[in-house]
Amino acid sequence: MGSQYDTTHVYVASADVDPFVTSFLATFGGQSTKQVVATVTPTPSSTTSQLLQTPVGTVSLFGFKTGIPYPFGAERTGYLVTDMDTAITAARAAGADVIVSPFPDPIGRDAVIQWPGGVNMQLYWHTTPPAYAAFQTVPENRVYISPDRAATFIRSFVAFSHGKIASDDAHAPGIEIGRPNDTYRRIRIESTFGKMTVHVTDGHLPYPYGRELTGYEVTHLGDTLSKAKASGAKVLVEPYSSAGRDAALVQFPGGYIAEIHAVGGK
């Protein structure tokens, strides 16, 4: 459907829902949909649910009041599709496992798929198609994967998304994964679903690298970090420059970690 319909799935404790909303929106702007309490899994559960829509990315926020049924909570993103059955067929054909078969939710249908290498995503279909404005900047899905599964993952996801490899750097600066004296392989993929950055590593990652799910592009990194800190977020990795970006890693109330970057050193 387009990148503006993709969401990062964020799970926080019930007590952290409001602090997270306040901090995230203060950092990036935008607004929240009305909070509802719903069952969003195929087995019994209860959670608050709301959509935080900002100019640089969208979050599906869940504050479960019950235990979280397996395997929910491990999916990183939700992609809206125009036809669930067609999407499931295409995902399987591209090499994905369907780890949660399609099930109804209050506004449509959902399923959870897993790509080679263990990358979980949710697919959505809405009974009434939404109409959202395009993002100011398109966020990137940040995937970490082993060299053993990188080629298979990339081939599978590109086939499913009808995307293209925008760049493939076998010697990207290691500072991007917290290892300034090393290099690693970085692949950037673009498709109708948005952007994806694939980090191919040996898994020797200093905290918090690999914990961030999404990278948000902003106009002025310093200004954004000031807003984040003023609203209760913590800067886990101070700004650094690499490959035409200034970037930092931030943790919001409730534990959600995000990469934030500005292009061109702003």
N, C-alpha and C positions, 0 to 999 in steps of 0.2 A: 504493500500500500504506500510505502514511502517512509523515509527516516523519521518524520514527525509522528509516526504512529508506533515507533519502537520505544520500549521503556526498559530502564534498568530496574530489576526487582530488588527492593531493599526491605529486609526484615529487621525490625527492631522490637525491643521489649515494649509492652504497652505504655509504660511510664515514659519512654523516650520518644513516642510518636510526636507529640506537640513540640518538644525542643528541637527535634530533627526538622520538622516542617518550618519552624521559625528560622533556624540557621540556614537551611538550604535555600529558602526563598530570599532571605536577606542577602545571601551571597550572590545569587544568580538572577534575581528578579522573578517575575511571573506570579502564578497563583495556584491555589489548590482547588480541586473539585470538592464537593461536599463529602465529608467523611461518612461512610456507611459501615454497618456491621453485616458481614455476609459469610457464606460458606463458599470458598473459592477452590476447594479440593473435591475430588470425587467421593471421599469418605468423610464422616462427620468431623467438623471443626468449626471454629468461629474466629473471625479476625476483623479488626477495623481495616478498611481499605479506602485509599484515596489516590488521586493522580496529581502529582506536582508537575505543572507544565511551565517550563522556563524557556527563554529564547535560545538556550544552548543545550537543552536536553530534557527528557521527561523521566520521572521516577514513578513506578508503581510501589506504593508504600503499604506495608502490611505490619500490623501490630497484633499478633495472635493472642487471643484470650484463652486458647486451649493449646495442647501440644501440637506441633506442626507435623502433619502426616508425611512420612517418607514417600518420595524423595524431594518433596517441596522444601525450598530454602536453599537448594544447591543450584537451581537454575539462575543464570546470570541476567538474562534478558528475555523480553517478550517481543515477538514479531507479529504484527497484525497481517493476516493473509485474507485474500478475497474468497477462498474456498478451502475449507479445512481438509476435506477428503483429498483434493488434488494436491495440497501441500504435503500431506502425510505420504502420499504415493511418491511424490517427487523427493522427499527427504529420504525415504527408504531406498529409492533408486540411486540416490547419490551416496549411500553408504551409512546413513544415520540409523541408530536404533530408536524405536519408539518406546520409551521407558514408562510413559503414562499414556495409555490410549485415550483418544478423544472423549471428553465428558462435558456435560452441560454446566454452565455457570449462570448467574442471574441475567447476563446480557449477551450470552452467545455460547461458544464452545471453546475448549482449550485442550492442549496436549503438551506433553514434555518429550523432547527428543534429545538424544546424546550423539555428538559427533565423535569420530575416531580421535582418540586422545583424551576422552572424558569431558568434553565441553558440553554442558547442559544448557538448553534453551527452551523457552515455552513458545508455543504458537497459539495465537488467538484468532477467533473469528467472531465478529459482532453481528447480531441479528439486524440492527440498524447501523449501517456504516457511519462512522464519525467523520467530521470534517474539521481538521485542525490546520492552523496556519503553519507554513514551512518554518523551520528553525532559522535563526539568524546565523548560526554556525552549526554544522552537523557534528554531533559527538562521535567518539570512536569506541567501539567495543574492544577492550584490551584483553587479548587471549595469551596465555602462557602455555607452551606445549613442548614436549620433548623432541629431540632430533629423530627419534624412532618413529614418531607418528606425524611429524610436521607435513611431509609430502602428501600423505593420505588425507589428513585434515584439510589442507588447502585445496586439494583437488575436489574433495567432497563438497566443501562449502561453496567454492566458486561455481561448481556445477548446479547446486541447488539455488543459489542466489542469482545466477546468470551475471555474476560480477566479473571484475577484471583485477589483475594484479597491477596496482599502481606503481609499486616499487618493491625491490627485493635486494636488500643490502646484506651481504654475507659478513661484513665487518662493520656493523653499526657500533657507535661509541658505547662502551660498557657503562658509562656514567648513567645511561638511561635505565639501567637495572641495578644501580647501586654499586657497580664494580668499575670504577674509573680507569683502572689499569688494564682492562680487558676489552675484547670486542665480542659481539654476538650477532646472530642473524635476525634481521627484522624485516617482516613482509607487511606491506600495507595493501589492503583489499578494499575496493569500492564497488558498491552495487546499489540497487534501488532501496535495499534495507539500510543503507548508510555506509559508514566507514568501519573498518576493522583493522587493528594493528596486532599482528601475530609475533610474539616474542618466542624465539626458539632458543631454549637454554638448557643447561645441564642440571637445573634445579638448585644450584648453589646461590640462593637469593637472600640477601639481607632484608630483614623486615623494613618496610612493609611491602616491598616489591612482590608482585604476584597476587596481592590481596586486593588491589584496586580493580574494579570491574569496568569502569568507564573513564574516558578522558574527555574533558570539556574544554572547548576552545573559547577563550574570552579575548576582549580587545586589549585590556590592560591587566596584566597578571598582578602587579603590585596592588592596584586598587581592589581587585577581587579578593586577594588574600587578606587585605585589611578588613573588608566586610566580613569575611569568613571568621577571622579571629574575634572581631567585635561581637559576633553573634553566637559564640560558643564553640566554634570549630578549632581544631588544633592543626598546626602545620607540622607534619611528620618528616617531610623532606623539604628543606629550604630550597628556594629557587636556584636552578642551574640552567646553563645554556648548552644546547646540543642540536645539531642538524637544523638550524634555523628556527629553533623554538627556545623560549624560556618556559620552564616547567617546574611544578612543585607537586607534592602529594599531601593531601589534607584528609583529616578524619573528622566527620561530623558527629554530633551527639547521637548516641545509639550504636556507634561503631563503624558506620559506612565510610569506606576509604575511597577517595577519588583522585585521579590525576587532573590537574588544571594546567593549561598551557596557553601561551600567546605566541602567535607566529610573527617572526621578524623582530624579536627582542623588545617587547613592550612591557 
